[in-house]
Amino acid sequence: MAKVKGYKWGRNNLLVAAKEAVVKAGAHAFMDRRKKKRTNRALWQIKIGAFVREKGLSYSRFIAALKANNIGLDRKILSDFAVNNKVILDKIVQEVAVAKK
């Protein structure tokens, strides 16, 4: 019953409803932990894509060029650079663009 503390209506004191609420809450928590990862990756892609578009590249060509040049930065780091360290990401984009030509 400690897990259902704070639940509304009968889900906090009726045994059958409380058990069902705990099971469903656990299922939703499991799904949403996975969904959070998808959502964050999509957000990282949008941030990187917006920055790279300003430099004249598409997101997919930029990522392909990174892999071709063996630059092992992940999308989380690249999106952080796009927001906080634009100079660093600009140098990376220039390096990739030069190597692409």
ZIWO-V203023 format. One record per residue. N is the residue number from 1. PSI is psi as a letter, one per 30 degrees, with the letter a starting at -180 (999 if undefined). OMEGA is omega in whole degrees, 0 to 359 (NA if undefined). BURIAL is # if it has 16 or more other C-alpha atoms within 10 Angstrom, else .. Layout:
# ZIWO-V203023
N_PSI_OMEGA_BURIAL / N_PSI_OMEGA_BURIAL
This chain:
# ZIWO-V203023
1_f_180_. / 2_e_182_. / 3_f_183_. / 4_g_178_# / 5_k_180_. / 6_f_177_. / 7_l_183_. / 8_l_175_. / 9_b_186_. / 10_f_185_. / 11_f_181_# / 12_f_181_# / 13_f_175_. / 14_k_192_. / 15_e_183_. / 16_e_180_. / 17_e_180_. / 18_e_178_# / 19_e_179_# / 20_e_179_. / 21_e_179_# / 22_e_180_# / 23_e_180_. / 24_e_178_. / 25_e_178_. / 26_e_179_. / 27_e_179_. / 28_e_179_. / 29_e_179_. / 30_e_181_. / 31_e_185_. / 32_f_173_. / 33_e_177_. / 34_e_181_. / 35_e_179_. / 36_e_179_. / 37_e_178_. / 38_e_183_. / 39_e_179_. / 40_e_179_. / 41_e_178_. / 42_e_179_. / 43_e_178_. / 44_e_180_# / 45_e_179_# / 46_e_180_. / 47_e_179_# / 48_e_181_# / 49_e_179_# / 50_e_180_# / 51_e_184_# / 52_e_177_# / 53_e_179_. / 54_f_182_. / 55_g_175_. / 56_g_177_. / 57_l_171_# / 58_l_181_# / 59_e_185_# / 60_e_178_. / 61_e_178_. / 62_e_180_# / 63_e_178_# / 64_e_179_. / 65_e_176_# / 66_e_181_# / 67_e_180_. / 68_e_181_. / 69_g_179_. / 70_h_174_. / 71_j_191_. / 72_h_177_. / 73_k_180_. / 74_l_185_. / 75_e_180_# / 76_e_180_# / 77_e_180_. / 78_e_180_# / 79_e_176_# / 80_e_176_. / 81_e_181_# / 82_f_181_# / 83_e_190_. / 84_e_184_. / 85_i_185_. / 86_f_180_. / 87_e_181_. / 88_e_180_. / 89_e_177_# / 90_e_177_# / 91_e_178_. / 92_e_180_# / 93_e_179_# / 94_e_179_. / 95_e_179_. / 96_e_181_# / 97_e_178_# / 98_e_181_. / 99_f_182_. / 100_e_184_. / 101_999_NA_.
